[in-house]
């Protein structure tokens, strides 16, 4: 009897890319669930980016690894989340001042919104390179520098955030899976920056 030969089945490039896209959407749902803790969004994005990094480097990992990463990132990441809400509150006060017609209000409001967007980009860049045991303070400081020194990459992340906002505007549930695409965009921008 002849032995049956087993060929190694390799995914086509299309199948591999579609698999990454599907994983991004699933990761967006995981991120949204992890963000329900209000101050847990930095840890959620860090765990999501780490999960996508495993997927794109062909390493095993699923829900359990995501939860473990989320727990590790959340030990100190909650303070970053709380600080983010404080920044958002300060920007809201700036916007209210701009609307009230106070002298210099429009300028203060514009600067506040610009600072909020920059902070969000720096946070996403920090989350994209997070590893267990990393200091959020150091990650954010480095990400802030990269945000300023790599405007093209930062603009790509802003575009990703705009897609989430527009998705939520058109169909709110659509914004949930798109969160994974934002994490993937931040991961891609960081990989691009690392290779330069």
N, C-alpha and C positions, 0 to 999 in steps of 0.2 A: 504494500500500500504506500502510496506517495503521501508524504507529509504535506499538510496544507501550509502554504506560506502566508504569513501575516505581514501585510504591508503597514508601515507606519503611516497613519493618516495625518496629514498636515493641513491646517486650516488655510483657506485661501485668504488673500489680503483683505478682500471685501468682508468675509465672515469674521475675521479678526477685528477689523475696525468697527463693524456693526456690534460685535460683542462688547467692545470698549464703550461704545455709545450707550448700549443697553445697561451696562454696568454703571455708567454715569447717572442715568435716570434712576436706577435702583438706589444708588448711593445718595441721591438727592432726597429720596423718601426717608432714608435712614437719618440723614442730617436734619431734616425737618422734625422727625420724631425726637431726636436728641436735643433740638433747640426748644422744646416745650418747657424746659426748666428756666426760661427767660435769660439767665446769665450764663447759660451753657453753650452759647453759639460758638465761641472760640474753640472749645474742646470738640464740638460737633464737626466743625470744618477741618480741624486737625486730624481727627479720626477718619473723616471722609477722604481727605487728601492722601493719608497714609494707605488707606484701603485701595484707592485708585493707583497709587504708586506700586503696590504689590501686584495689582492686576496687569499693569502695563509692563512690568518686568517679569511676568510669567511666574510669579510666586503664589503659592496657595494662600487663601485667606477668605473669610466670609464674615457672617454676622458676629460670630464669637470674637474674632480678632478686632472687629470694629468696636464692639462693646468694651473690650479690654483696653484698646487705645483711647476710647472716649473716657473711661475711668481714669486712666493715667494722665491724660491731658486736662481733665477736669479738676484734678487735685489743686492745682494753682490757677488754672484757666478761668475759674469762676470770678476771680478778682479782676481779670482782664475784661470779662463780660460786664461786670459791674461798672468798671471805669468807662467802657464803651457807652453804656446807658447814660452815664453822667455827661459825657461829651455830647450825646444826642440831645439831652435836656438843655445843655448850654446853647446848642445851636437853635433849638426851638425858641428859647428866650430871645436870641438874636433875630430870628424870623419875626417874632411878635413885635420886636422893637422896630423892625423895618416896616411892618404893616401899620404900626401906630403913627408913622410919620415923624418919628423923632429925628432930629438933625443927625446926619451921618448914618441913619438906620439902614438904608439900602446897601451901603458899603459894608457895614458890619454884618448884615445878613448874608451878603455874597461871600465875604471872607469866611464866615462860619460854615456855610454850605461847602465851600471848597475844602476847608479843614476836615469836615466830616467825611467827605468823599476820600480825601487823602488818608485819613485814619482807617477807613474801611478797607482801602487797598493795602495798606501796610499790614493790617490784621490778617487779611487773606494770604498775603505773601508770607507772613510769619507762620500761619497755620500750614501752608503748603510744605514747609521745610521742617516742621515739628517732628521730633523723635522722642521716645520715652526718656525722661530724665532731663530734657532740655529746659533751660530757663526761659520763661516767657519774656522776661525783661530783656534779655540778650537777643532773643529772636525778634522782638519788636524793634529794638534799636537798629539791628542790621536791616530789617525789612523796611524801616523808615528811610534809611540811606538808599537802599535799592529802589524804593518808590520814587525818590527824587532823581537819582542818577540814571534810571532806566525809564524815561517817560513813555517810550513806545510800549513796553511791557505793562506799565501801569495803566495806560490807555486801554489796552486789551482787557484788563480786568474790569475797568470802568464800563466798557461795552458789555461785558458779561453781567454786571450788576444791572445795567439798563435793560437787558433782555429779561432778567427776573422781574424787574419792576413793570415792564410792559406786559409780560405774561400774566402777572397778578392783576393788572388793569383790565386786560381782555377777558381772562378766565382764571379766577383766583386759584383753583386747584392745580392749574398748569404750572404755577410758580414753584410748587413743591419738587417735582422731579428736576426742574431746571437748576435747582441749587447744586445738584451734583455736577452740572456742566460748569458752574462757576468755580467749584473746587477743582475741576479738571483744568480750567483755564488758568487758575493760579498755579497749579502744578506745572503746566506747560510753560508758563512764563518764567517760573523759577528754573526749570530745566534749561530753557533757552539762555537765561542769564548765566547759569553755571558753565555752559559750554562756550561762552564768549571769552 
